[in-house]
């Protein structure tokens, strides 16, 4: 007999239960054990494919082969659902998705963007971002300030190594790093990416390069990568970031109350965005502002907001969607 032997009345110890593999035919009626009295059914399961059910009937129904799904659990073999996204490696996308942002070199008139180098850029960035006048720079950032240059360099290395973030160093005319920008939280399937982790040291703030660097990154997102939506988020207390978003032409979409716990305090997050349909007008305003003819003695003649307003492209407050017809 294959599998487990069938016990009889004389097979000690007898507990009133019969076993038989369900893959075998029931014994003929009238056999030596076919007329056993009814006993409570017991079902046992083994780790192999053979399942055993108890004999709980008399006469012709000596072996119960019917699987009663309502009274006993079934062991189901579920195959892992493999979608296209589950087979992707990091930085790979499916057909139709936007490319995953990577840090590359982007040249401008007043400077350039390039991949941030943790080993080569940390020393100068630490000196420019850590003194008695730069403490406010780190108040609304997720990291910093740092007690030592080594701690700063280690954190920069961690940020740069994250494959979900693309850090760009902002180089001045002399080639040294003055700050950084980051493209992160990309959703290539939806053509959405976020611009964040903006660090502008004092030598970079309120300069033409500061605006040009943002223009280069926006142009890269919309024109080169083909994204549909660029997001800008900041805490509600970060007035400099909120003013920058308004100046650059991002549209304010609302506030997420206490959606971030930052440095021991709950923070409200302000959400801004710019769409690819809005980018042509924003690009024209950027290029008009960056034109050397817009500057006299190093000072702007027309502000970026004034240029957009004159062209009728000032985003202002988001309008309510039209009612369906």
N, C-alpha and C positions, 0 to 999 in steps of 0.2 A: 504494500500500500504506500502511495506517495504521501508525504506530509506526515501529519500527526496520526498515530493509531487510534482507532475507535474503541473506547472502553466498553466493557460489558458489565453485567451485574456482578460478576465474579472478579472483576478487575479492581483490586483495592488501590486507592481508596475510592469508593463509589459515592458520588455526590449528587446523583440524579440528573446529570447533564450529559448529553451526547454531542460529539463534535464530528464534523465532516467537512472536507474542503468543498467550497461552493462550485469549484470547477468540475467536480465529479458528479456522475449521475446518482440519483437516490437509489438506495438498495431496493430490491424487489420486495413486494408485500409478502409477508409470511416468513421472512428470514428469521434467523435466530434472535435478532434484536429489533425486528420491525414492529412488534406489538407492544412496545414498552408503554407504560402509563405516562400520562402527561406530567411534565415537570416545568417549573419556571424557566423561561428562556434566558440563556446567558450568551452573550456575544463577545468574542475576543478578537482582537486585531493584532497582527504581527507587523514587523517592519518590512516584511517582504510583500509580494503582491497577493499571496494567498490569504484570504479572509475566512474566518471560521464563524459559523452560525450554529446555534443550538437546536437540537431536535425537541420540539415541544408538543408534538401531536402524536396521535396513535394511528395505527392502520396504515392507510395509503399515503398519509401525509407525515411520514416519519421524519423527513428532512425538509426544513423550510428554506427554500432557495430564493424566495422573493425578497428583494431588497426594499425594506420599508423605510423610505427616506424620512417619513414623518416621525419615526421613533428612534432613529440612530443617526449619528453624524456621518457625513460623507467626507472622505479625504479627497479633495479636489486638487488637481495639478494645474496651477495657474501659470501661464507663460508671461514673463515680464513684457510689458508693453513697450516696444521700442519705437520711439518716434524719431523724426529726423534730427530734432534738437538733442536727443539723448546720445546720438552717435557722433556729435560734433566735438572736436577738440577745442581748447581755448583759442579765441580769436578767429574761429571759423563761423561762417554764416551759411544759411540756406539760400538757394536761388531766390532773388527778389528782395533780400534783406540789404540794408545799408552796410557798408564796410565798417568793421570795428575800428574806432579811432586809434591811430598810432602816432607817437611823437615823431615829427619829421622837421626838416628845416624849411622855414617860410621867411623869405626875404622881404624887407620893406625899405622905405626911403630913409627912415631915421634909425633903424635898427633891424633886428631879425629875431625870429623864434627858432629854437633848436631843441633837441631832446635834452632834458635835464640830466646832468652827470653828477651823481651823488658824491663821488670821490673828488672831482675837480671843482665843483661849484660850492660845496658846503662852506668852505672857509670864508670866502668873500661874502656870501649871503648871510652868514652868521654875524660878521662884523657890521654889516649894513642894517641888520634887523634887530640887533640887541644892544641897546644903550638906554640912557635915561629918557630919551624922547620917543622910543618905539614900543613902549609897553602896551599902549592902546591897540597896536596892530594885532596883538594876539588874543585880545579879550574875547572876540567873537569867533575865533578859529577853533577847530576841534583839537588841535595840538598846540604846544608851546605856551609860554616862552620856555627856553631851555637854559639850564644853569651853566652848561659847558658846551664848547664847540663839538666835543666828541658826542655828547648826547644828541645834539642837533644833527650831526652827520649820520648817526645811526638811524634817526627817525626819517631823514630824507632818503636813506637807502631803502627803508621799509616801504615808503610811499612809491618810490620809483619802481620797485620790484613787483608791485601789484599789477597783474595783467589787466585788471579792470579799469585802470587809470592811465591816462596818457599825459605826462607832465612835460610842459614846454618851458624852457628857460628863456627869459627876455634879456637879450644882449644889447648893451648900449653901443654907441659909435666906436668905443675903444675895444669892444669885444668881450668885456667882462659882464657877468650876470648881475642884473639889477632886480630880479624878481622872477616869479613863475606863474603859469596858468595851468589849468588841468581840465581835460575832458574826461568825464566819468559818468557812471550810472547809465551806460549806453544800452538801449533796447533796439538792436538793429532790425528786428522784425517789425517794429512799429515806427522806425526812423525817428527815434527820440534820443537825445543825449543832453547831458547837463554840463554847464560850465561852472566850475567851482574851484575851491582851494586857491583863490587869487591872493598872491602875496606881492605887494608893491612896496619896495623899500623907499625911504625918503628921497633919494636921488631920482627915482623914477616917477614919483607922484607929481601930478599936475604938469606933465610934459607932453609934447606931441607924440613921443614914443609910447607913452602909456595908452593913449587912444589908438595909435596905429597897431599896437600889439593885439588889442581886442578886435580891431577891424580885420587883421590877418587871420585870427582864429575863427571869427564868424564867417569870413569868406571861405575858409577851408571847410567848415562844417556844411555850409549850404551849397557852394559851387563845386567843391572837389569831392566830398563824401556823399552829397545828395540827401542830407537829412531833412526831414519835414518840420521838426520842432526842436528848438534849443531852449533849455530851461535854465533859470537863474534863481537860486534860493538863498536866503539869508535870514538871520534872526531879526525880529522886529526892532531890537535895540541897535542894530548895526546901521546907523543913519548914513554912513559913508557909502556902504554897499547899496542901500536903497536909492540914494541919489544917483549913484553910478548907473544903476539899472534904468532909471527914468531917463537919464541923459543919453544913454546908448540906444534908446528906442524900444526897450522891452516893455511889454504890456503887463500891468499888475493884475493878477487873477484872484487874489484873496489871501487870507491868513489861515494857517493850520495851527490851531491853539494847542500849546504845550505838546507839540509833536516831536520835540527833541530835548533830551536831557544832556545838557552841556556843562561840564565843569561844576557839577553839583547843583545845578539849577535847571528847572524846566523852562524851555524857551518856546516862544511862538515863532513859527516859520512863515515868512512872506514868500509867495510864489509869483515869479515873473516868467514870461516866455516870449519867444519870437518865432514866427512861422516862416516857412519858405516863401509863402505868398507875399509876406511883408518885406522880405529881404531886398528885392530890387530897389525899393524906395529908400530903405535904410542904407544900402550900399552907395547909392547916389549921394546921400547926405554925408556919409563918411568921406567919400572921395572929394566932395566939395570942401569939406572942412580941412582935410589934409593937404589941399592944394597950397603951395607956397604963396600964392596970391592972396590967400586968406589971412596972412600974417604980416604984421608991420612992426618992426623993431622987436621981434620975438613974441609979440602978443597977438592974440586972435582978433580978427575984425568981426566976424560973425560966429556966434556959438553954435554948437551942433544942434541944440534945441531950436534956435532961431532959424537955422537953415531948413530943418524939417517943417517948422510951422509955416515958413514962407512958401514952401512947396505944397502945403496942405497935407503933410504926412505925419503930423504929430500924433502919436498913438493915444495920449491922454488916458482916460479911464476906459476899461473894456465896455463895449456897447452890449445891450441886451440882444439875444438872438431874435430874429424875426419870427413872428407867429406863423404857424402853418396855415396855408390858404385852404 
